[in-house]
Amino acid sequence: MTDVACVLDCRSLLGEGPFWDVAEQRLYWVDIKGRRIHRFDPGSGVDETWATAEDVGSLAPREGGGLVVALKSGFYFYDLVQGRATVAALAQGEPTNNRFNDGKTDRQGRFWAGSMDDGETLPTGGLFRLQPGLACRKMVDGIICSNALCWSPDSRVMYYADSWKRTVWAWDFDAATGDIDHRRVFLRIPDAEGIPDGATVDSEGFVWIAQWGGWRVARYDPDGRLARTIMLPVQQPTCPMFGGPGLDVMYMTSASIRLDAAARVRQPQAGSLFAVDAGVKGLPEVRFKG
């Protein structure tokens, strides 16, 4: 039995997008529907927060300071000192019902984020790539709910999912250009096990996927075979991320949104931040180079 600890009893609406910053030794994450950016210090237990004017799907620290964030309408730079967002690149042609969701940097310092239909029924979303020079390009379309974005340790494979199709795909990834090719199914998650949400890759190349509605985070080998399952005390885990000085602590965000009163009684810490010793190390995340 693996012990899962609640390290921040915050009960967010839709906790998501954790990013462990190696330089700061802090965990950034967002509450999408609470419209808050969080920065958690495991050493002190202090969790700082900043408000956003729109739903905030994901983020990454920038090499030059502050953050790049994916808000509902596009990519913004966020100044943590002034608590203010300025436009970096707006997503052109996105329907008004869309918002940004899961996102992170690749190991070359580009920022990627996926959009989605906020009603979670229409395939109007897609995956966008933001270059350090701020050129923005839509790389995938026809997505209902973007999730599970991550890369293999050698940056030769990119993983990405549509949650409501319960499918995670793999692409060949060109690290030099950021181009993707040869899309194929990496895995499909059975209905009884939940919905694929956020993901990360460990140092051995295994993919960890949070399974919304399934009370679990699961580890898959590079061929898509289930290797391990860690059960959680919350029904709606959203995304894992390795952190800590040795990158050997797996943090997990979660959500309380849509839970009825009875469900909230059964899982009073839904929406909080959890941690577990997964017995394997992660890889350092890269700051956005723009």
N, C-alpha and C positions, 0 to 999 in steps of 0.2 A: 504494500500500500504506500503510495507516494503522498507525503504531507503537503497540502496546499495551504498557504497562509494568506490571509487578507492583510496586506501591508498598508492600505489606505482605504478606510471605511468612508467612502465619499458618496456612493449611491447616485452616480451620474445617470442622466437619461440615456445617452448613447455614447458611452466611452469607446474610443477607437484610436487608431493611428499611432501606437507607441513608437518612439524613436529614442534609443539609448545614445546619448552623446558621450563619447569616450573622453573627450577633453574635459568636459564639465563633470562627468560622473553623475549625471542626472537623467531622469526619464521625462521626455516631453510626450504629451498625449493630448487628445482633444475630447470634448463632449460635443458631438455634432449638433444635437438639438438643444443642448443647454447653451450653445454658442460661447464656449469657453476654451481657451488654451490653458493647459496645465503644465507645470514643471515640478516634478517630484524629486526630492533629495532623500534617498534611502537612508543616508547616514543620520540625518536629523529628524526625518519623518515629516518635514515641512513640504507642503504642496502650494506653490504659488499659482495664481490664476490671472488671466487677462480676458476681457470680453471682446467678442467680434460682432460686427453689425449684421453678418449673415451666418447661415449654417457653415461650420468649418469642418471639412472632411478629413484633411490630413495636413502634414507639415514636415519640414526638415530645417534644422539650423543651417545658416549660411556661413561660408568661409569668412566673409567680411563682417559678420555680426548680424544679429536679428534672425528672423526666420523667413522662409518662403512658405506660404500657406495656400491651400486650395479651398477657397470659399465658394459659395453657390455660383457666383458669376464668373469665376476664373482664378487666375494665379495672382497673388499679392505678396508684397514684402511687408513684414510686420515688425515694427520697431517696439521692442520690449520696454525700452525706457519711457517712450512717450505713449505707449499703448495705442498705436495708430497703424492702420494699414494703408499702403499705397499700391496702385496698380502696377503689376509686372507684365502681365499678358492676359487679355480677356479671351475666353473661348468663343470663337465666332460661329454663329449659326446654331447654337444650342437652343433647344426648345425651352420655353419659360418654366415648364414643369421639371426640368432637370436640375440637379445639383451635383457637386463633386463629392466623392466618397474616398475610398481607399487610395493611398498613394505613398511613395517613398523615392529615395534616390537610388540610382544604379551605382555600381562601384566606380564609375567614371565621373560621378558628380552631376549627372543630369537628374532633373526631378520629373517623375511620372505620376500622374493621377488619373483615376477613372471617374467618369460621370455616370449618372443613373437617373432613371425616372423616379421622382420622389414618391410617386404612388406605387412604385414597384410592380407595374404591370406591363408597361410599354418598352419595346426594345429601342429606345431612343438614346441610350448612353453609349459611351465608348472610352477608349484609352488615349490619353494625351501625353506627349513628350515635350518638356520644356528644356531647351538647351541653355547652357550658361550664358550665351549671348541673347537669351530671351526669345528666340524663335520658337514658336509653338506649333506643333503638328499633331493632328489626330491620326493615331496609328491603327486603331481597331474600332469598328462600329457595330451596331446591331446588338448592343448589350442592355439588359434590363437593370442589373445591379452589379457594378464593378467591385471586385474583391480579389484577395489572395495573391496580390502582386509581390513577387520576389525573384531572385536570381540565384543560379547555382554558384558554388564557390569559385569556379573558374570563369564565370560570366559567359559561358557558352549557351546557357539555356535560360529563358525567361518564363516564369509561371504567372498565370492570370486566370481568373474565374468569372463566370456569371453565376451569382449565387442562386438565382431562381431557375437556372437550367441544371443546377447541382453538378456542374461540370467545371473541372480545372483543366486548362489547356497548357501545353508547352510549345514554345517557339525556339528556333535557332536564333541566337542573339549575337550580333556583331558588336563587340565591345568598342571597337574603334569608331564606328559610325552611329551606333544606337539603332540600327535597322534590325527588323525582325522578319523571319521567314519560316516556312515549313511548319505551319500550325498543325498540331495533332492533339488528341485527347490524352491527358496525363492520368486522370482518374475521374470517375463519377461516384458521388457519395449517395448511398441508398437513403430513401426517405426516412427510414427509422433512425438514422444516425445523425440527422440534423442537416443544416444548410452550410455549405462552405463559406466562411467569412475571411478574416484576415489571416495572413500566413507569414512565415519566416523560414529561413534555411539555416541549418546548423553547420558546424565545421566539417562534418562528415558527408555533407551533401544531401541529407535527408530533409524533407519538407514537413514543417509543422503547420497544421491548419486548425483554426478554431472552428467549431461546428455549432453554429447558432441553433438553439432548440435542442441540442443533443447533450448538453451538460459536459462537454469534453473538448479536449484538444488532442489531435491525433498526429502521429509521426508516420510518414510514408517514405519508402526508399526511392532512389532515383528512377525505378521502374514503375512507381505508383502502387507498390504493394504495402499494405498496412503493416507497420512494424511495432507500434506501441500506441496505447491509449491512456491518457491521464484524465480521470473523472474530476469534475469541479463541483463546488457547492452552489453554482449558479447555472441557470438554464440557458442563458444567452451570453456565452463568452464571445468576444469579438476579434481579438487579435493577440498573438504572442509576440514577444520580442526578448532577445537575450541581452542581459546587462550585468552590472556588477563589475568590480575591478578585474575579475578573471573571465568575464563574459560567460559565467556558468550559472547565472540565475535567470530563469525564464519568467518574465513578467507577463501578465495577461489582463487586458482590459475587458470590461463587460458592460451590459446594458440592463436597465430596468424598464425601459419604454415598453408599452403594450402589455405589461403584466397586470393581471387583475389583483384584487385585494387578497384573495386566497393564496395566489402565487407569491405575493410579496411577504406574506406571513411565513411561507415555507422557505423562502430564500431572502432573508432580511438584508443581506449584503449585496444583492443584485445591483449592478452598476458600479461596483467598487473595483479596486485594483488588487490583483492577486500575484503571488510569486511561488515558485517551486524550484527545487533542485532537480533538474531533468536528467542529470547524469551525463551531460554532454555540453560542450561549449558552442557558443555562437560565433559569429563573425562581426568585426567592427563595422558599424554603419558609417557612411560617407556623407559629409556635409555638401550641400548644394554649392557648386562652384560659381554660380552667378551672383 
